[in-house]
Amino acid sequence: MTQPTQERPPASDAPGPEPTVRTTIVAWRPDGTIETDDVGRLAELASDPAVRLWVDAVLPDAETVREISDALGLHHLIAEDIAERNQRAKVETFDGIVHIVLFGVAYLGEVRTAEIDFVLSERAVVSVHGPEWDARTVAPLRMGVEPLLARGSDYVLYALADAIVDGYFPVLDRLADEIDQLQDDVMASASDWDLQRLFVLKRELLDIRRATSPAREVFNQLTNREIGPIQEAHVVYFRDVYDHLIRVTDELDNYRELVAGTLDIYLSIVNNNLSRIMKRLTGVTVILAGIGAIAGIFGMSEAGAALAGGEAGGFWLVTVATVALAATAAIVLRRIDWI
């Protein structure tokens, strides 16, 4: 089996260090900022009306989720959804507090998605996620979260959501390169390995669409509904994220069509190769059948006498005519590309 010229890098399945479970609390005030990992102080910090909070929780257990929920006055359904961490992309509002679920996408030899929960209130934003996504390393937060909190908790949500959506594009670029390479491989020599790669790409594009497509409706609601925690002046930023998601879904549709088209090309090449083989077999059959028919008519009982030189000249005439006819048939079939 012919191997493709470029193979997908192996997925990163090797066991790594144990994921770090942590909760970081950043409390901004006009006169300074407090950062702590003590969830027990959250209720005290939240009680100050001048404080704006960002709570970033990595793999919180049920007790930590309960403490955060009690300190910020979250609805019990929000706490349940965060603890379960098995949601679809969505936006829900409970008593003026918004719960948003998005999915981060990464390419680690294969496409992987990760659920990220956000909770937004007037003075606080909570992000809950796994260790595969680090909110502190995204571009808007590299210089610190304080300037973002100074503009409002909703602006922190925008910055984090925008970083998640912007992370989709490098993954799509990697898949686009792989689709281009796969098309070249299929056109050069369609193989079973190419077919496997096609089906892997179809599955990965479906996974990305399942993760990103509902996010369009999430940001459509955030920009077209009156949602208390989002300031009117900041709606334009969420609309920008919505525009990026439209680009993502459009590119996904294009890639799915390219993969489907590549699969059609693969099947056409396989069918053409099969037709070519059948034509060649048919041509060989025509030649051999003609020889067999003549041999059957005249028989082979005189072969011994012919080899001993005792056969009449008619035998050799028929033999030469048979060989000449077979050679003529071979030449004709070769010219019409049947053999």
C-alpha positions in Angstrom: 0.0 0.0 0.0 1.4 3.4 -1.0 1.9 5.6 2.0 1.1 9.4 1.8 3.9 11.8 1.4 3.0 13.6 4.6 1.4 11.9 7.7 -0.5 13.5 10.5 1.7 13.9 13.6 0.8 11.4 16.3 -1.8 12.5 18.9 -0.4 13.4 22.3 -1.7 10.6 24.4 1.4 10.1 26.5 0.6 10.5 30.2 1.8 13.8 31.5 1.9 15.4 35.0 -1.2 15.3 37.1 -3.5 18.3 36.3 -3.3 21.1 38.7 -6.5 21.8 40.6 -6.5 25.5 41.6 -8.8 28.4 42.1 -7.6 32.0 41.5 -9.5 35.0 42.8 -8.6 38.5 41.6 -10.4 41.3 43.4 -10.0 44.8 41.8 -10.7 48.0 43.6 -9.9 51.5 42.4 -7.3 51.7 45.2 -5.6 48.4 44.5 -6.0 44.7 43.6 -6.1 41.6 45.8 -5.2 38.1 44.4 -5.7 35.0 46.4 -6.5 31.3 46.1 -8.5 31.1 49.3 -12.1 30.5 48.3 -13.1 31.2 51.9 -12.4 34.9 51.3 -14.6 35.1 48.3 -17.8 36.0 50.2 -16.0 38.8 52.1 -14.6 40.2 48.9 -17.9 40.0 47.1 -19.7 41.9 49.8 -17.7 45.1 49.0 -19.7 47.0 46.4 -16.5 48.7 45.1 -14.9 45.3 44.2 -15.0 43.6 40.8 -14.1 39.9 40.8 -12.6 37.4 38.5 -12.7 33.8 39.7 -10.8 31.3 37.6 -11.4 27.7 38.7 -9.5 24.7 37.2 -11.2 21.3 37.8 -13.1 22.5 40.9 -14.7 19.8 43.0 -18.3 19.9 44.1 -17.4 21.6 47.5 -15.5 24.4 45.7 -18.3 24.9 43.3 -20.7 25.1 46.2 -18.6 27.7 48.0 -18.3 29.9 44.9 -22.0 29.6 44.3 -22.9 30.5 47.9 -20.5 33.5 47.9 -21.7 34.9 44.6 -25.4 34.0 45.1 -25.6 31.8 42.0 -28.7 29.9 41.1 -28.5 26.2 42.1 -29.0 25.1 38.5 -25.9 27.0 37.4 -23.9 25.3 40.1 -25.2 21.9 39.0 -24.3 22.5 35.4 -20.8 23.7 36.3 -20.3 20.7 38.6 -21.5 18.2 35.9 -19.4 19.8 33.1 -21.3 17.9 30.4 -23.1 20.7 28.7 -23.6 22.0 25.1 -22.7 25.5 24.1 -25.5 27.7 25.5 -26.5 30.8 27.3 -29.0 31.0 30.2 -30.0 33.7 32.5 -31.1 33.2 36.1 -32.1 36.1 38.3 -29.9 38.5 36.3 -26.9 36.2 36.3 -25.7 34.8 33.0 -24.3 31.3 32.5 -22.5 30.8 29.2 -20.9 27.5 28.0 -18.3 27.6 25.2 -15.8 25.1 23.8 -12.2 25.6 23.2 -10.6 23.8 20.3 -7.0 22.7 20.0 -4.9 20.6 17.5 -2.7 18.1 19.2 -2.2 15.6 16.4 -5.9 15.4 16.3 -8.7 17.9 17.1 -9.7 18.1 20.7 -12.5 20.2 22.3 -12.8 21.3 25.9 -15.8 22.7 27.7 -15.4 26.2 29.3 -18.1 27.6 31.6 -18.6 31.3 32.3 -20.8 33.0 34.9 -21.4 36.7 34.6 -22.9 39.1 37.1 -22.8 42.8 37.6 -19.5 42.8 39.5 -18.1 39.3 38.9 -17.1 36.9 36.2 -16.3 33.2 36.9 -14.5 30.9 34.5 -14.4 27.1 35.0 -12.4 24.9 32.8 -9.9 22.0 32.6 -6.1 22.2 32.6 -6.0 22.1 28.8 -6.9 25.8 28.7 -5.1 28.4 30.7 -7.0 31.7 30.9 -4.0 33.5 32.3 -2.0 32.9 29.1 -4.4 34.2 26.6 -3.3 37.4 24.8 -5.7 39.9 26.6 -4.6 38.7 30.1 -0.8 38.5 29.6 -0.4 42.0 31.0 -2.8 41.2 33.9 -6.5 41.1 34.4 -6.7 44.4 36.3 -7.1 46.7 33.3 -9.9 44.5 32.1 -11.7 44.4 35.4 -11.4 48.2 35.6 -13.7 48.3 32.5 -16.2 45.8 33.9 -16.7 42.1 34.5 -18.4 41.9 31.1 -15.3 43.1 29.4 -13.3 40.3 31.0 -15.9 37.9 29.6 -15.5 39.4 26.2 -11.7 39.2 26.3 -11.8 35.5 27.3 -14.5 34.6 24.8 -12.7 36.4 22.0 -9.5 34.5 22.8 -11.4 31.2 22.7 -12.9 32.0 19.3 -9.6 33.4 17.9 -8.1 30.0 18.9 -10.4 28.3 16.3 -8.6 29.8 13.3 -5.1 28.2 13.8 -6.9 24.8 14.1 -8.8 25.5 10.9 -5.6 26.5 9.1 -4.0 23.2 10.1 -7.0 21.3 8.8 -6.9 23.3 5.6 -3.3 22.4 5.0 -4.1 18.7 5.7 -7.0 18.8 3.3 -4.8 20.3 0.5 -2.1 17.6 1.1 -4.7 14.9 1.2 -6.2 16.1 -2.2 -2.7 15.9 -3.7 -2.1 12.4 -2.3 -5.5 11.2 -3.6 -4.8 12.6 -7.1 -1.3 11.1 -7.1 -2.3 7.6 -5.9 -5.5 6.9 -4.0 -4.9 4.4 -1.2 -6.7 2.9 1.7 -4.7 5.2 4.1 -6.1 8.2 2.2 -9.6 6.9 2.8 -8.9 6.6 6.5 -7.6 10.1 6.7 -10.7 11.4 4.8 -13.0 9.8 7.4 -10.9 11.2 10.3 -11.2 14.7 8.8 -14.9 14.3 8.4 -15.3 13.3 12.0 -13.0 16.2 13.2 -14.9 18.8 11.2 -18.1 17.5 12.6 -16.7 17.7 16.2 -15.6 21.3 15.6 -19.0 22.2 14.1 -20.8 20.6 17.1 -18.6 22.8 19.4 -18.7 26.1 17.5 -22.1 26.2 15.7 -24.2 26.7 18.8 -21.9 29.5 19.9 -23.2 31.6 17.1 -26.6 31.5 18.7 -25.1 32.3 22.1 -23.5 35.5 20.9 -26.5 36.3 18.8 -28.5 36.4 22.0 -25.9 38.3 23.9 -26.0 41.1 21.2 -29.7 41.2 20.5 -31.2 40.8 23.9 -31.3 43.0 27.0 -28.8 41.3 29.3 -28.3 43.2 32.5 -24.6 42.5 33.2 -23.5 43.5 29.7 -23.0 47.2 29.4 -24.6 48.8 26.3 -21.2 50.2 25.3 -19.7 46.7 25.3 -22.3 45.0 23.1 -20.2 46.0 20.0 -17.3 43.8 21.3 -19.6 40.8 21.6 -20.9 41.5 18.1 -17.3 41.4 16.9 -17.0 37.9 18.4 -20.2 36.9 16.7 -18.8 38.1 13.3 -15.7 35.9 13.9 -18.0 32.9 14.6 -19.8 33.5 11.3 -16.4 33.3 9.6 -15.6 30.1 11.5 -18.9 28.4 10.4 -18.4 29.5 6.8 -14.9 28.1 6.7 -16.2 24.8 8.3 -18.8 24.5 5.6 -16.2 25.1 2.9 -13.9 22.5 4.4 -16.7 19.9 4.7 -17.5 20.4 1.0 -13.8 20.0 0.1 -13.6 16.8 2.1 -16.8 15.5 0.5 -15.4 16.5 -2.9 -12.1 14.7 -2.2 -14.0 11.6 -1.2 -15.9 11.7 -4.5 -12.6 12.1 -6.3 -11.2 9.1 -4.4 -14.2 7.0 -5.3 -14.0 8.1 -9.0 -10.3 7.2 -9.1 -11.0 3.8 -7.6 -13.8 3.1 -10.0 -11.7 4.2 -13.0 -8.9 1.9 -11.8 -11.4 -0.9 -11.5 -12.7 -0.2 -15.0 -9.2 -0.1 -16.4 -8.4 -3.5 -14.8 -11.6 -5.0 -16.1 -10.8 -3.8 -19.7 -7.4 -5.3 -19.5 -8.8 -8.6 -18.3 -11.4 -8.6 -21.0 -8.7 -7.9 -23.6 -6.6 -10.8 -22.4 -9.7 -13.0 -22.3 -10.4 -12.1 -26.0 -6.9 -13.2 -27.0 -6.9 -16.4 -25.0 -10.5 -17.3 -26.0 -9.6 -17.0 -29.7 -6.6 -19.2 -29.3 -8.6 -21.7 -27.2 -11.4 -21.8 -29.8 -9.1 -22.6 -32.7 -7.2 -25.2 -30.7 -10.5 -26.8 -29.7 -11.7 -27.1 -33.3 -8.5 -28.6 -34.6 -7.6 -30.6 -31.5 -4.3 -31.3 -29.9 -4.1 -35.0 -30.6 -1.6 -34.4 -33.4 0.8 -32.4 -31.3 3.2 -35.4 -30.9 3.4 -36.0 -34.6 3.9 -32.2 -35.2 6.8 -32.1 -32.8 8.3 -35.2 -34.5 8.1 -33.5 -37.9 5.5 -35.9 -39.2 2.5 -33.6 -39.4 1.1 -32.2 -42.6 1.7 -28.6 -43.6 -1.9 -27.6 -42.8 -1.2 -28.0 -39.1 1.5 -25.4 -39.2 -0.6 -23.1 -41.4 -3.4 -23.1 -38.7 -0.8 -22.6 -35.9 0.8 -19.6 -37.7 -2.7 -18.1 -38.5 -3.7 -18.5 -34.8 -0.6 -16.8 -33.6 -0.9 -14.0 -36.2 -4.6 -13.5 -35.2 -3.7 -13.3 -31.5 -0.9 -10.8 -32.2 -3.3 -8.7 -34.3 -5.9 -8.7 -31.6 -3.2 -7.7 -29.0 -2.1 -4.8 -31.2 -5.7 -3.6 -31.7 -6.6 -3.8 -28.0 -3.4 -2.0 -27.1 -4.2 0.9 -29.4 -7.6 1.3 -27.8 -6.0 1.1 -24.3 -7.7 -2.2 -23.3 -4.4 -3.9 -22.4 
